[in-house]
């Protein structure tokens, strides 16, 4: 029952946020509500991951994976304290904008590292993934195709601009590359969920995968919102993207809580 509540919580919160944003008549106020909600969700995700990390002993494989995910989430919440300073403000000759790019780059490295560790957990744990080799490869290939179809679009656009001599922030390409890797790694996480289904330990993995799927939805909405073909729907798609960010962070938070709860319940048996 408690795991079902955890699974429902991010959806309920995101749905409530959707209603609030649409009930607020002022667009600027609605945007502010979304911004504050995303910031809170990032912190919640970081806390949930750190709670999960400290469930495991020092040196444990999953402790490192959850800790990396937590660090990534906390770093991405840099807009809470960094943005109010103003992007043109300088510290020791370095602009806030440059500092922001460095922080986001580091956060992406930690985020990808966490996802890679999670995706390899089945190997470390000696888990046999379900299905034939052909079916497993089909799942992997499908995830890679989806990754490039969504996150590859802005990367190709940026590379084309660079080739044309235009200036493109390096952080944009790093973020797109990180998104491609993270989306592609949905495949091994999904197979891990299928392999361990039936017990309480499946819950943290299922919720973690739900977070990955929500991030996939965020990337898709974000790409569409910046497409000329969907210019008339850009505002609505922008709202959907932010809601998916809240949902993704929410699921990451509850997956961490579920990880701690499931491990402790197994230890007590």
Secondary structure as a PSIPRED ss2 file (coil, helix, strand):
# PSIPRED VFORMAT (PSIPRED V4.0)

   1 X C   1.000  0.000  0.000
   2 X H   0.000  1.000  0.000
   3 X H   0.000  1.000  0.000
   4 X H   0.000  1.000  0.000
   5 X H   0.000  1.000  0.000
   6 X H   0.000  1.000  0.000
   7 X H   0.000  1.000  0.000
   8 X H   0.000  1.000  0.000
   9 X H   0.000  1.000  0.000
  10 X H   0.000  1.000  0.000
  11 X H   0.000  1.000  0.000
  12 X H   0.000  1.000  0.000
  13 X H   0.000  1.000  0.000
  14 X H   0.000  1.000  0.000
  15 X H   0.000  1.000  0.000
  16 X H   0.000  1.000  0.000
  17 X H   0.000  1.000  0.000
  18 X H   0.000  1.000  0.000
  19 X H   0.000  1.000  0.000
  20 X H   0.000  1.000  0.000
  21 X H   0.000  1.000  0.000
  22 X H   0.000  1.000  0.000
  23 X H   0.000  1.000  0.000
  24 X C   1.000  0.000  0.000
  25 X C   1.000  0.000  0.000
  26 X C   1.000  0.000  0.000
  27 X H   0.000  1.000  0.000
  28 X H   0.000  1.000  0.000
  29 X H   0.000  1.000  0.000
  30 X H   0.000  1.000  0.000
  31 X H   0.000  1.000  0.000
  32 X H   0.000  1.000  0.000
  33 X H   0.000  1.000  0.000
  34 X H   0.000  1.000  0.000
  35 X H   0.000  1.000  0.000
  36 X H   0.000  1.000  0.000
  37 X H   0.000  1.000  0.000
  38 X H   0.000  1.000  0.000
  39 X H   0.000  1.000  0.000
  40 X H   0.000  1.000  0.000
  41 X H   0.000  1.000  0.000
  42 X H   0.000  1.000  0.000
  43 X H   0.000  1.000  0.000
  44 X H   0.000  1.000  0.000
  45 X H   0.000  1.000  0.000
  46 X H   0.000  1.000  0.000
  47 X H   0.000  1.000  0.000
  48 X H   0.000  1.000  0.000
  49 X H   0.000  1.000  0.000
  50 X H   0.000  1.000  0.000
  51 X H   0.000  1.000  0.000
  52 X H   0.000  1.000  0.000
  53 X H   0.000  1.000  0.000
  54 X C   1.000  0.000  0.000
  55 X C   1.000  0.000  0.000
  56 X C   1.000  0.000  0.000
  57 X C   1.000  0.000  0.000
  58 X C   1.000  0.000  0.000
  59 X C   1.000  0.000  0.000
  60 X C   1.000  0.000  0.000
  61 X H   0.000  1.000  0.000
  62 X H   0.000  1.000  0.000
  63 X H   0.000  1.000  0.000
  64 X H   0.000  1.000  0.000
  65 X H   0.000  1.000  0.000
  66 X H   0.000  1.000  0.000
  67 X H   0.000  1.000  0.000
  68 X H   0.000  1.000  0.000
  69 X H   0.000  1.000  0.000
  70 X H   0.000  1.000  0.000
  71 X H   0.000  1.000  0.000
  72 X H   0.000  1.000  0.000
  73 X H   0.000  1.000  0.000
  74 X H   0.000  1.000  0.000
  75 X H   0.000  1.000  0.000
  76 X H   0.000  1.000  0.000
  77 X H   0.000  1.000  0.000
  78 X H   0.000  1.000  0.000
  79 X H   0.000  1.000  0.000
  80 X H   0.000  1.000  0.000
  81 X C   1.000  0.000  0.000
  82 X C   1.000  0.000  0.000
  83 X H   0.000  1.000  0.000
  84 X H   0.000  1.000  0.000
  85 X H   0.000  1.000  0.000
  86 X C   1.000  0.000  0.000
  87 X C   1.000  0.000  0.000
  88 X C   1.000  0.000  0.000
  89 X C   1.000  0.000  0.000
  90 X E   0.000  0.000  1.000
  91 X E   0.000  0.000  1.000
  92 X C   1.000  0.000  0.000
  93 X C   1.000  0.000  0.000
  94 X E   0.000  0.000  1.000
  95 X E   0.000  0.000  1.000
  96 X H   0.000  1.000  0.000
  97 X H   0.000  1.000  0.000
  98 X H   0.000  1.000  0.000
  99 X H   0.000  1.000  0.000
 100 X H   0.000  1.000  0.000
 101 X H   0.000  1.000  0.000
 102 X H   0.000  1.000  0.000
 103 X H   0.000  1.000  0.000
 104 X H   0.000  1.000  0.000
 105 X H   0.000  1.000  0.000
 106 X H   0.000  1.000  0.000
 107 X H   0.000  1.000  0.000
 108 X H   0.000  1.000  0.000
 109 X H   0.000  1.000  0.000
 110 X H   0.000  1.000  0.000
 111 X H   0.000  1.000  0.000
 112 X H   0.000  1.000  0.000
 113 X H   0.000  1.000  0.000
 114 X H   0.000  1.000  0.000
 115 X H   0.000  1.000  0.000
 116 X H   0.000  1.000  0.000
 117 X H   0.000  1.000  0.000
 118 X H   0.000  1.000  0.000
 119 X H   0.000  1.000  0.000
 120 X C   1.000  0.000  0.000
 121 X H   0.000  1.000  0.000
 122 X H   0.000  1.000  0.000
 123 X H   0.000  1.000  0.000
 124 X H   0.000  1.000  0.000
 125 X C   1.000  0.000  0.000
 126 X C   1.000  0.000  0.000
 127 X C   1.000  0.000  0.000
 128 X C   1.000  0.000  0.000
 129 X C   1.000  0.000  0.000
 130 X C   1.000  0.000  0.000
 131 X C   1.000  0.000  0.000
 132 X C   1.000  0.000  0.000
 133 X H   0.000  1.000  0.000
 134 X H   0.000  1.000  0.000
 135 X H   0.000  1.000  0.000
 136 X H   0.000  1.000  0.000
 137 X H   0.000  1.000  0.000
 138 X H   0.000  1.000  0.000
 139 X H   0.000  1.000  0.000
 140 X H   0.000  1.000  0.000
 141 X H   0.000  1.000  0.000
 142 X H   0.000  1.000  0.000
 143 X H   0.000  1.000  0.000
 144 X H   0.000  1.000  0.000
 145 X H   0.000  1.000  0.000
 146 X H   0.000  1.000  0.000
 147 X H   0.000  1.000  0.000
 148 X H   0.000  1.000  0.000
 149 X H   0.000  1.000  0.000
 150 X H   0.000  1.000  0.000
 151 X H   0.000  1.000  0.000
 152 X H   0.000  1.000  0.000
 153 X H   0.000  1.000  0.000
 154 X H   0.000  1.000  0.000
 155 X H   0.000  1.000  0.000
 156 X H   0.000  1.000  0.000
 157 X H   0.000  1.000  0.000
 158 X H   0.000  1.000  0.000
 159 X H   0.000  1.000  0.000
 160 X H   0.000  1.000  0.000
 161 X H   0.000  1.000  0.000
 162 X H   0.000  1.000  0.000
 163 X H   0.000  1.000  0.000
 164 X C   1.000  0.000  0.000
 165 X C   1.000  0.000  0.000
 166 X C   1.000  0.000  0.000
 167 X C   1.000  0.000  0.000
 168 X C   1.000  0.000  0.000
 169 X C   1.000  0.000  0.000
 170 X H   0.000  1.000  0.000
 171 X H   0.000  1.000  0.000
 172 X H   0.000  1.000  0.000
 173 X H   0.000  1.000  0.000
 174 X H   0.000  1.000  0.000
 175 X H   0.000  1.000  0.000
 176 X H   0.000  1.000  0.000
 177 X H   0.000  1.000  0.000
 178 X H   0.000  1.000  0.000
 179 X H   0.000  1.000  0.000
 180 X H   0.000  1.000  0.000
 181 X H   0.000  1.000  0.000
 182 X H   0.000  1.000  0.000
 183 X H   0.000  1.000  0.000
 184 X H   0.000  1.000  0.000
 185 X C   1.000  0.000  0.000
 186 X H   0.000  1.000  0.000
 187 X H   0.000  1.000  0.000
 188 X H   0.000  1.000  0.000
 189 X H   0.000  1.000  0.000
 190 X H   0.000  1.000  0.000
 191 X H   0.000  1.000  0.000
 192 X H   0.000  1.000  0.000
 193 X H   0.000  1.000  0.000
 194 X H   0.000  1.000  0.000
 195 X H   0.000  1.000  0.000
 196 X C   1.000  0.000  0.000
 197 X C   1.000  0.000  0.000
 198 X C   1.000  0.000  0.000
 199 X C   1.000  0.000  0.000
 200 X C   1.000  0.000  0.000
 201 X C   1.000  0.000  0.000
 202 X H   0.000  1.000  0.000
 203 X H   0.000  1.000  0.000
 204 X H   0.000  1.000  0.000
 205 X H   0.000  1.000  0.000
 206 X H   0.000  1.000  0.000
 207 X H   0.000  1.000  0.000
 208 X H   0.000  1.000  0.000
 209 X H   0.000  1.000  0.000
 210 X H   0.000  1.000  0.000
 211 X H   0.000  1.000  0.000
 212 X H   0.000  1.000  0.000
 213 X H   0.000  1.000  0.000
 214 X H   0.000  1.000  0.000
 215 X H   0.000  1.000  0.000
 216 X H   0.000  1.000  0.000
 217 X H   0.000  1.000  0.000
 218 X H   0.000  1.000  0.000
 219 X H   0.000  1.000  0.000
 220 X H   0.000  1.000  0.000
 221 X H   0.000  1.000  0.000
 222 X H   0.000  1.000  0.000
 223 X H   0.000  1.000  0.000
 224 X H   0.000  1.000  0.000
 225 X H   0.000  1.000  0.000
 226 X C   1.000  0.000  0.000
 227 X C   1.000  0.000  0.000
 228 X H   0.000  1.000  0.000
 229 X H   0.000  1.000  0.000
 230 X H   0.000  1.000  0.000
 231 X H   0.000  1.000  0.000
 232 X H   0.000  1.000  0.000
 233 X H   0.000  1.000  0.000
 234 X H   0.000  1.000  0.000
 235 X H   0.000  1.000  0.000
 236 X H   0.000  1.000  0.000
 237 X H   0.000  1.000  0.000
 238 X H   0.000  1.000  0.000
 239 X H   0.000  1.000  0.000
 240 X H   0.000  1.000  0.000
 241 X H   0.000  1.000  0.000
 242 X H   0.000  1.000  0.000
 243 X H   0.000  1.000  0.000
 244 X H   0.000  1.000  0.000
 245 X H   0.000  1.000  0.000
 246 X H   0.000  1.000  0.000
 247 X H   0.000  1.000  0.000
 248 X H   0.000  1.000  0.000
 249 X H   0.000  1.000  0.000
 250 X H   0.000  1.000  0.000
 251 X H   0.000  1.000  0.000
 252 X H   0.000  1.000  0.000
 253 X H   0.000  1.000  0.000
 254 X H   0.000  1.000  0.000
 255 X H   0.000  1.000  0.000
 256 X H   0.000  1.000  0.000
 257 X H   0.000  1.000  0.000
 258 X H   0.000  1.000  0.000
 259 X H   0.000  1.000  0.000
 260 X H   0.000  1.000  0.000
 261 X H   0.000  1.000  0.000
 262 X H   0.000  1.000  0.000
 263 X H   0.000  1.000  0.000
 264 X H   0.000  1.000  0.000
 265 X H   0.000  1.000  0.000
 266 X H   0.000  1.000  0.000
 267 X H   0.000  1.000  0.000
 268 X H   0.000  1.000  0.000
 269 X C   1.000  0.000  0.000
